[in-house]
Amino acid sequence: MGEIYMLDGPVITIGAARENDVIVRLPGVSRQHARIIREGGPSYWLEDVGSRYGSTVNGAVVTRVRLWHGDEIALGGWRATVTLE
């Protein structure tokens, strides 16, 4: 098991640059890669922000998609599983 990131803000940024909330320095992860947006309480969305290699959820390439419990996010060499309580 890897690190755990809390989705406690309205927007969580993910990428290789230091100014991101979640810093990922792995192959295929852009400086500004994606963000997770909380809308309307328990609703979370993943948005690719124009990354070079794209983002996938459950193996499908996405630009914006609602996240559900158990979804697997992949950004380059980084993987994360969504756990919503």
Backbone as a printed PyTorch tensor [residue, N CA C, xyz], in Angstrom:
tensor([[[  0.8450,  -1.1770,   0.0000],
         [  0.0000,   0.0000,   0.0000],
         [  0.8890,   1.2380,   0.0000]],

        [[  0.5000,   2.2450,  -0.7490],
         [  1.2760,   3.4690,  -0.8630],
         [  0.7600,   4.5530,   0.0550]],

        [[  0.9150,   5.7720,  -0.3880],
         [  0.4780,   6.9200,   0.3970],
         [ -1.0310,   7.1100,   0.3020]],

        [[ -1.5790,   7.8050,   1.2970],
         [ -3.0060,   8.1350,   1.3180],
         [ -3.1300,   9.6490,   1.2390]],

        [[ -3.9810,  10.1130,   0.3330],
         [ -4.2190,  11.5480,   0.1700],
         [ -5.6730,  11.8310,   0.4840]],

        [[ -5.9090,  12.7680,   1.3580],
         [ -7.2660,  13.1510,   1.7250],
         [ -7.7910,  14.1600,   0.7100]],

        [[ -9.0100,  13.9720,   0.2880],
         [ -9.6630,  14.9130,  -0.6340],
         [-10.4190,  15.9250,   0.2150]],

        [[ -9.6770,  16.7830,   0.9040],
         [-10.2960,  17.6840,   1.8660],
         [-10.4400,  19.1220,   1.3770]],

        [[-10.0530,  19.3990,   0.1580],
         [-10.2170,  20.7420,  -0.3820],
         [-11.1450,  20.7060,  -1.5780]],

        [[-11.5740,  21.8630,  -2.0510],
         [-12.4640,  21.8920,  -3.2150],
         [-11.7610,  21.4760,  -4.5040]],

        [[-10.4300,  21.6860,  -4.5760],
         [ -9.6380,  21.2960,  -5.7480],
         [ -8.3040,  20.7390,  -5.2550]],

        [[ -7.9440,  19.5630,  -5.7410],
         [ -6.6620,  18.9380,  -5.4250],
         [ -5.9000,  18.8060,  -6.7390]],

        [[ -4.7280,  19.4360,  -6.8300],
         [ -3.9340,  19.3750,  -8.0600],
         [ -2.9070,  18.2560,  -7.9610]],

        [[ -2.6380,  17.6160,  -9.1150],
         [ -1.7150,  16.4850,  -9.1670],
         [ -0.7280,  16.7080, -10.3120]],

        [[  0.5500,  16.5290, -10.0450],
         [  1.5560,  16.6720, -11.0900],
         [  2.9550,  16.6340, -10.5210]],

        [[  3.9410,  16.7980, -11.3980],
         [  5.3440,  16.7060, -10.9970],
         [  5.8880,  18.0000, -10.3760]],

        [[  5.2440,  19.1280, -10.6250],
         [  5.7300,  20.4110, -10.1010],
         [  5.4750,  20.5310,  -8.5970]],

        [[  6.3620,  21.2500,  -7.9120],
         [  6.2660,  21.4060,  -6.4590],
         [  5.0120,  22.1230,  -5.9760]],

        [[  4.4010,  22.9210,  -6.8200],
         [  3.2300,  23.6790,  -6.3680],
         [  1.9380,  22.8510,  -6.3320]],

        [[  1.9850,  21.5870,  -6.7480],
         [  0.8020,  20.7290,  -6.7080],
         [  0.5300,  20.2420,  -5.2890]],

        [[ -0.7370,  19.9140,  -5.0330],
         [ -1.1080,  19.3340,  -3.7400],
         [ -0.5490,  17.9230,  -3.6040]],

        [[ -0.6080,  17.1610,  -4.6890],
         [ -0.0380,  15.8120,  -4.7390],
         [  1.0920,  15.8500,  -5.7650]],

        [[  2.3200,  15.7040,  -5.2860],
         [  3.4950,  15.7790,  -6.1520],
         [  3.8860,  14.3610,  -6.5590]],

        [[  3.9250,  14.1340,  -7.8740],
         [  4.2390,  12.8150,  -8.4100],
         [  5.3690,  12.9650,  -9.4200]],

        [[  6.5210,  12.4420,  -9.0840],
         [  7.6730,  12.5170,  -9.9850],
         [  7.9630,  11.1270, -10.5270]],

        [[  7.1270,  10.7280, -11.4750],
         [  7.2690,   9.4360, -12.1380],
         [  7.1740,   9.6410, -13.6450]],

        [[  7.7180,   8.7150, -14.4320],
         [  7.6130,   8.8390, -15.8900],
         [  6.1650,   8.9660, -16.3460]],

        [[  5.9430,   9.8640, -17.2950],
         [  4.6130,  10.0540, -17.8660],
         [  3.7110,  10.9900, -17.0940]],

        [[  4.2040,  11.5800, -16.0010],
         [  3.4060,  12.5310, -15.2170],
         [  3.8990,  13.9340, -15.5430]],

        [[  2.9950,  14.7710, -16.0670],
         [  3.3310,  16.1490, -16.4540],
         [  3.4510,  17.0470, -15.2260]],

        [[  4.0790,  18.1950, -15.4240],
         [  4.2150,  19.1660, -14.3280],
         [  2.8510,  19.5290, -13.7430]],

        [[  1.8910,  19.8230, -14.5750],
         [  0.5040,  20.0760, -14.1750],
         [ -0.3210,  19.0260, -14.9010]],

        [[ -0.6520,  17.9390, -14.2610],
         [ -1.2410,  16.8020, -14.9700],
         [ -2.7640,  16.7540, -14.8670]],

        [[ -3.2730,  16.7760, -13.6480],
         [ -4.7180,  16.6190, -13.4560],
         [ -5.1350,  17.2920, -12.1610]],

        [[ -6.4450,  17.3230, -11.9660],
         [ -6.9690,  17.8270, -10.6940],
         [ -8.2420,  17.0660, -10.3570]],

        [[ -8.4940,  16.9860,  -9.0620],
         [ -9.7370,  16.3910,  -8.5730],
         [-10.5480,  17.5200,  -7.9750]],

        [[-11.7770,  17.6200,  -8.4330],
         [-12.6680,  18.7120,  -8.0230],
         [-13.8400,  18.1260,  -7.2470]],

        [[-14.1380,  18.7220,  -6.1020],
         [-15.3080,  18.3180,  -5.3220],
         [-16.4580,  19.2420,  -5.6900]],

        [[-17.5600,  18.6470,  -6.1130],
         [-18.7450,  19.4270,  -6.4760],
         [-19.9500,  18.8950,  -5.7070]],

        [[-20.6930,  19.7770,  -5.1000],
         [-21.9440,  19.3910,  -4.4620],
         [-21.8130,  18.3630,  -3.3550]],

        [[-20.8220,  18.5170,  -2.4840],
         [-20.6810,  17.5900,  -1.3660],
         [-19.8840,  16.3570,  -1.7200]],

        [[-20.5320,  15.2050,  -1.8460],
         [-19.7830,  13.9650,  -2.0260],
         [-19.4370,  13.6290,  -3.4760]],

        [[-19.6060,  14.5470,  -4.4030],
         [-19.3490,  14.2850,  -5.8120],
         [-17.9450,  14.7730,  -6.1790]],

        [[-17.1030,  13.8410,  -6.6950],
         [-15.7310,  14.1640,  -7.0800],
         [-15.5400,  13.8950,  -8.5670]],

        [[-14.7750,  14.7600,  -9.2120],
         [-14.5040,  14.6640, -10.6490],
         [-13.0070,  14.7350, -10.8740]],

        [[-12.5020,  13.9250, -11.8010],
         [-11.1120,  14.0150, -12.2290],
         [-11.0810,  14.7420, -13.5600]],

        [[-10.2280,  15.7450, -13.6660],
         [-10.0320,  16.4880, -14.9130],
         [ -8.5660,  16.4180, -15.3080]],

        [[ -8.2960,  15.9980, -16.5280],
         [ -6.9540,  16.1100, -17.0810],
         [ -6.7970,  17.5660, -17.5120]],

        [[ -5.6860,  18.1850, -17.1700],
         [ -5.5090,  19.6080, -17.4770],
         [ -4.5630,  19.8200, -18.6510]],

        [[ -4.6950,  18.9610, -19.6660],
         [ -3.8900,  19.1020, -20.8690],
         [ -2.5330,  18.4310, -20.7630]],

        [[ -2.4590,  17.3570, -19.9850],
         [ -1.1870,  16.6600, -19.8170],
         [ -0.7210,  16.0430, -21.1310]],

        [[  0.5560,  15.7790, -21.2100],
         [  1.1340,  15.2300, -22.4380],
         [  0.6980,  13.7850, -22.6930]],

        [[  0.6220,  12.9860, -21.6280],
         [  0.3390,  11.5620, -21.7940],
         [ -1.0800,  11.1540, -21.4110]],

        [[ -1.8790,  12.0750, -20.9250],
         [ -3.2720,  11.7840, -20.6170],
         [ -3.4850,  11.1270, -19.2660]],

        [[ -4.7550,  10.9440, -18.9490],
         [ -5.1850,  10.3390, -17.6920],
         [ -6.1860,   9.2390, -18.0070]],

        [[ -6.1610,   8.1880, -17.1910],
         [ -7.1470,   7.1290, -17.3700],
         [ -7.8400,   6.8360, -16.0480]],

        [[ -9.0870,   6.4050, -16.1570],
         [ -9.8400,   5.9050, -15.0090],
         [-10.3840,   4.5470, -15.4260]],

        [[-10.0260,   3.5260, -14.6660],
         [-10.4150,   2.1410, -14.9660],
         [-10.0150,   1.7380, -16.3850]],

        [[ -8.8710,   2.2490, -16.8430],
         [ -8.3350,   1.8790, -18.1480],
         [ -8.8330,   2.6990, -19.3210]],

        [[ -9.8090,   3.5750, -19.1050],
         [-10.3490,   4.4060, -20.1880],
         [ -9.7280,   5.8020, -20.1320]],

        [[ -9.2850,   6.2930, -21.2830],
         [ -8.7260,   7.6450, -21.3580],
         [ -9.8500,   8.6520, -21.1070]],

        [[ -9.5790,   9.6380, -20.2430],
         [-10.6020,  10.6140, -19.8650],
         [-10.0450,  12.0280, -19.9210]],

        [[-10.9360,  12.9820, -20.1220],
         [-10.5910,  14.3870, -19.9440],
         [-11.3080,  14.9320, -18.7100]],

        [[-12.5130,  14.4370, -18.4580],
         [-13.2670,  14.7880, -17.2470],
         [-14.2410,  13.6450, -16.9790]],

        [[-14.2130,  13.1470, -15.7420],
         [-15.0730,  12.0190, -15.3910],
         [-15.3890,  12.0530, -13.8980]],

        [[-16.6000,  11.6360, -13.5640],
         [-16.9770,  11.5330, -12.1550],
         [-16.2920,  10.3070, -11.5610]],

        [[-15.7970,  10.4610, -10.3310],
         [-15.1200,   9.3690,  -9.6450],
         [-16.0760,   8.6490,  -8.7050]],

        [[-15.9160,   7.3410,  -8.6520],
         [-16.7300,   6.4870,  -7.7870],
         [-15.8120,   5.6450,  -6.9150]],

        [[-16.3280,   5.1790,  -5.8020],
         [-15.5790,   4.3130,  -4.8980],
         [-15.0270,   3.1180,  -5.6810]],

        [[-13.7300,   2.8670,  -5.5310],
         [-13.0910,   1.7350,  -6.1860],
         [-12.4740,   2.0350,  -7.5350]],

        [[-12.7160,   3.2180,  -8.0980],
         [-12.1120,   3.5750,  -9.3840],
         [-10.5920,   3.5940,  -9.2710]],

        [[ -9.9060,   3.1940, -10.3540],
         [ -8.4530,   3.2900, -10.4070],
         [ -8.0540,   4.4080, -11.3540]],

        [[ -7.3200,   5.3720, -10.8270],
         [ -6.7990,   6.4930, -11.6060],
         [ -5.3700,   6.1500, -11.9980]],

        [[ -5.0010,   6.4270, -13.2550],
         [ -3.6210,   6.2500, -13.7040],
         [ -3.1720,   7.5120, -14.4250]],

        [[ -2.0750,   8.0660, -13.9560],
         [ -1.4300,   9.2220, -14.5940],
         [  0.0040,   8.7960, -14.8480]],

        [[  0.3340,   8.4810, -16.0850],
         [  1.6680,   7.9690, -16.3750],
         [  1.9480,   6.7360, -15.5400]],

        [[  3.0710,   6.7310, -14.8090],
         [  3.4480,   5.6020, -13.9730],
         [  2.8260,   5.6000, -12.5920]],

        [[  1.9150,   6.5180, -12.3040],
         [  1.2940,   6.6420, -10.9780],
         [ -0.0960,   6.0360, -10.9980]],

        [[ -0.4270,   5.2870,  -9.9660],
         [ -1.7520,   4.6800,  -9.8310],
         [ -2.3340,   5.0480,  -8.4770]],

        [[ -3.6490,   5.2410,  -8.4540],
         [ -4.3430,   5.5190,  -7.1950],
         [ -5.7160,   4.8770,  -7.2520]],

        [[ -6.1670,   4.3910,  -6.1180],
         [ -7.5110,   3.8400,  -6.0070],
         [ -8.3500,   4.7980,  -5.1790]],

        [[ -9.5410,   5.1100,  -5.6780],
         [-10.4440,   6.0490,  -5.0050],
         [-11.2070,   5.3090,  -3.9090]],

        [[-11.1590,   5.8580,  -2.7030],
         [-11.9110,   5.3240,  -1.5810],
         [-12.8090,   6.4370,  -1.0520]],

        [[-14.0950,   6.2890,  -1.2490],
         [-15.0620,   7.2720,  -0.7660],
         [-15.8690,   6.6380,   0.3550]],

        [[-15.9880,   7.3530,   1.4430],
         [-16.7570,   6.8310,   2.5940],
         [-18.0720,   7.5320,   2.7080]]])
